[in-house]
């Protein structure tokens, strides 16, 4: 009996190693390098516009803040730090500095408190929440000048809507001069700013609430946490980036307030409602002291830049920016 013939095992052909396409990768790198070399051409028009519209006037303003230039004459004198010394010695300027910080603090605190409360309410499943969001955000898109004229009418003495409301609820003797009383005018103007921009903070908080996982809220509820505990221990840490952004924007907006003051009071009564922004306009363009006005503007810019820097550092620490 013959045994079956077993064919010898053949070794598989060696796998051919794929050589890296060095030529094609080199071409891609060269193309990318060549493309990036010309990318600056796309930003050149905007960069030129920015240099001539923003940077050059800013540096000129810094230079003229150390002079007595009136904005029209060709001659001027270098006065050093005299404009800055006058800023901190003039009672009106000192009052304006205090008002600026007061405007910024009041608007920042109450815009964020009211904006957060409204956002929490409208984030729930209440009816007409989308319509209410539009209504609360509507003042933001209106011109600040229009808002100021509207509230000037509401703040009228005797016939103003707010005074009539006080009479309707039983305060018949109440007749405050909202915009004419030095003790009330700063708070009245702050109320205008708060009413206008609360909807802005509301939108940012609503966006932050969209990122809060419902599973964590349900788990906290199962563990027995009430609404306040759920907000403080679950929602608040996750809203930290939104809170930081809102505080930064509210502070900057509060320091830059101008329209609401100028339209309603013009800095009065008796220069008690001026901010640094309105003081810059009055000094530079009404009194013709452009050098001194530039010094006031420089101080305001430094204040805003320092606060913005620290707020941005806080935003980085909270993980809201990368």
MOMOQUI-V122419 format. One record per residue. RES is the residue in one small letter. SS is DSSP state (h for helix, s for strand, l for the rest). PHI is phi in whole degrees, 0 to 359 (none if undefined). D_LAST is the distance of its C-alpha to the last C-alpha in Angstrom with 2 decimals. Layout:
# MOMOQUI-V122419
[[RES SS PHI D_LAST] [RES SS PHI D_LAST]]
This chain:
# MOMOQUI-V122419
[[x l none 82.43] [x l 271 79.95] [x l 279 76.39] [x l 295 73.59] [x l 278 72.14] [x l 261 68.52] [x l 287 66.58] [x l 297 64.77] [x l 290 61.03] [x l 257 59.16] [x l 285 55.88] [x l 296 53.00] [x l 297 52.11] [x l 300 49.37] [x l 290 45.99] [x l 280 45.08] [x l 290 41.73] [x l 285 39.54] [x l 280 38.92] [x l 297 35.48] [x l 287 35.62] [x h 297 34.96] [x h 294 36.36] [x h 291 34.15] [x h 295 30.90] [x h 296 31.95] [x h 296 32.63] [x h 295 29.21] [x h 296 27.56] [x h 296 29.89] [x h 294 29.22] [x h 296 25.44] [x h 295 26.06] [x h 293 28.55] [x h 293 26.32] [x h 292 23.40] [x h 295 26.09] [x l 254 26.93] [x l 296 23.57] [x h 296 23.84] [x h 295 26.93] [x h 285 24.98] [x h 265 23.01] [x h 300 26.10] [x h 300 27.76] [x h 293 24.81] [x h 294 24.26] [x h 297 27.99] [x h 298 28.04] [x h 295 25.16] [x h 297 26.95] [x h 281 30.28] [x h 264 29.24] [x h 248 26.53] [x h 292 26.50] [x h 298 30.27] [x h 299 31.29] [x h 294 28.76] [x h 294 30.19] [x h 297 33.65] [x h 298 33.03] [x h 297 31.96] [x h 295 35.14] [x h 288 37.45] [x l 292 36.25] [x l 258 38.43] [x s 233 41.45] [x l 251 43.94] [x l 297 43.52] [x l 264 44.65] [x l 92 42.81] [x l 237 46.06] [x l 288 48.19] [x l 277 47.75] [x l 259 48.45] [x l 206 46.32] [x l 235 46.41] [x s 284 43.79] [x l 247 43.73] [x l 69 40.96] [x l 265 39.42] [x h 300 42.15] [x h 296 40.03] [x h 286 37.52] [x h 295 40.43] [x h 296 41.98] [x h 299 38.81] [x h 268 38.97] [x h 254 42.76] [x l 285 43.36] [x h 300 43.67] [x h 295 42.32] [x h 293 39.18] [x h 297 38.68] [x h 297 39.17] [x h 294 36.62] [x h 296 34.00] [x h 297 34.74] [x h 297 34.70] [x h 299 31.31] [x h 293 29.77] [x h 292 31.84] [x h 302 30.75] [x h 294 27.06] [x h 292 27.54] [x h 298 29.81] [x h 295 27.76] [x h 295 24.48] [x h 295 26.25] [x h 281 28.39] [x h 299 26.09] [x h 284 23.62] [x h 295 26.53] [x h 294 28.36] [x h 298 25.37] [x h 292 24.31] [x h 298 27.95] [x h 295 28.52] [x h 296 25.43] [x h 296 26.66] [x h 291 30.12] [x h 277 29.21] [x l 279 26.98] [x l 281 30.20] [x l 268 32.80] [x l 274 34.97] [x l 289 36.97] [x l 61 36.06] [x h 294 32.50] [x h 292 31.35] [x h 294 34.05] [x h 293 33.11] [x h 298 29.46] [x h 296 30.79] [x h 296 33.21] [x h 290 30.73] [x h 274 28.36] [x h 303 31.29] [x h 301 31.58] [x h 294 28.13] [x h 276 29.33] [x l 278 32.57] [x l 294 33.15] [x h 297 32.96] [x h 295 36.47] [x h 296 37.83] [x h 300 36.30] [x h 295 37.84] [x h 295 41.26] [x h 299 41.15] [x h 288 40.54] [x h 298 43.08] [x h 290 45.59] [x h 293 44.55] [x l 272 44.91] [x l 300 48.42] [x l 285 51.07] [x l 72 53.76] [x l 262 52.87] [x l 293 49.10] [x h 298 47.66] [x h 290 45.98] [x h 295 49.25] [x h 295 51.20] [x h 296 48.87] [x h 297 49.64] [x h 294 53.32] [x h 292 53.04] [x l 266 51.72] [x l 108 54.60] [x l 270 53.46] [x l 291 56.25] [x l 270 56.37] [x l 283 52.68] [x l 209 52.22] [x l 289 49.29] [x l 268 48.60] [x l 303 44.87] [x l 257 44.24] [x l 248 47.28] [x l 266 47.05] [x l 302 45.09] [x l 277 44.19] [x l 246 42.70] [x h 296 41.31] [x h 295 37.85] [x h 289 37.38] [x h 294 38.78] [x h 292 36.38] [x h 298 33.46] [x h 297 34.73] [x h 297 34.57] [x h 296 30.91] [x h 298 30.05] [x h 298 32.07] [x h 286 30.43] [x h 250 26.72] [x h 298 26.79] [x h 297 26.38] [x h 293 23.11] [x h 294 21.57] [x h 301 23.38] [x h 296 21.63] [x h 294 18.10] [x h 292 19.47] [x h 297 21.17] [x h 296 18.04] [x h 292 16.57] [x h 292 19.94] [x l 295 19.86] [x l 268 17.29] [x l 277 19.58] [x l 296 21.57] [x h 293 25.26] [x h 298 26.24] [x h 292 24.88] [x h 294 26.74] [x h 293 29.85] [x h 295 29.72] [x h 295 29.48] [x h 293 32.35] [x h 295 34.43] [x l 286 33.95] [x l 99 35.52] [x l 284 32.62] [x l 279 33.54] [x h 301 31.50] [x h 291 30.48] [x h 294 29.58] [x h 298 27.56] [x h 294 25.58] [x h 288 25.08] [x h 261 24.25] [x h 244 22.61] [x h 285 21.36] [x h 301 20.26] [x h 298 17.67] [x h 285 16.09] [x l 269 16.27] [x h 304 14.48] [x h 298 11.43] [x h 294 14.22] [x h 296 16.39] [x h 296 14.09] [x h 297 13.56] [x h 296 17.30] [x h 296 18.39] [x h 296 16.63] [x h 293 18.14] [x h 293 21.43] [x h 296 21.83] [x h 298 21.35] [x h 296 23.67] [x h 293 26.13] [x h 288 26.41] [x l 264 26.99] [x l 300 29.65] [x l 218 32.66] [x h 302 34.27] [x h 298 35.18] [x h 286 36.86] [x h 293 38.66] [x h 285 40.07] [x h 280 41.25] [x l 233 42.59] [x l 66 42.02] [x l 98 41.13] [x l 275 44.30] [x l 282 46.34] [x l 57 47.32] [x l 61 43.83] [x l 265 42.42] [x l 244 39.51] [x l 296 38.02] [x l 248 34.34] [x h 296 33.11] [x h 294 32.38] [x h 292 35.94] [x h 293 37.34] [x h 299 35.79] [x h 296 37.46] [x h 294 40.76] [x h 292 40.98] [x h 281 40.03] [x h 253 41.68] [x h 263 44.41] [x l 267 45.60] [x l 72 44.94] [x l 254 43.14] [x h 292 40.18] [x h 298 39.54] [x h 292 39.36] [x h 297 37.23] [x h 295 34.75] [x h 294 34.69] [x h 296 33.90] [x h 296 31.12] [x h 294 29.67] [x h 298 29.76] [x h 297 28.02] [x h 296 25.28] [x h 294 24.76] [x h 300 24.65] [x h 295 22.05] [x h 295 19.89] [x h 295 20.16] [x h 296 19.42] [x h 297 16.44] [x h 296 15.07] [x h 292 15.69] [x h 294 14.36] [x h 293 10.97] [x h 298 11.12] [x h 296 12.14] [x h 295 9.33] [x h 294 6.90] [x h 294 9.80] [x l 280 10.29] [x l 85 7.17] [x l 275 6.98] [x l 220 3.75] [x l 229 0.00]]
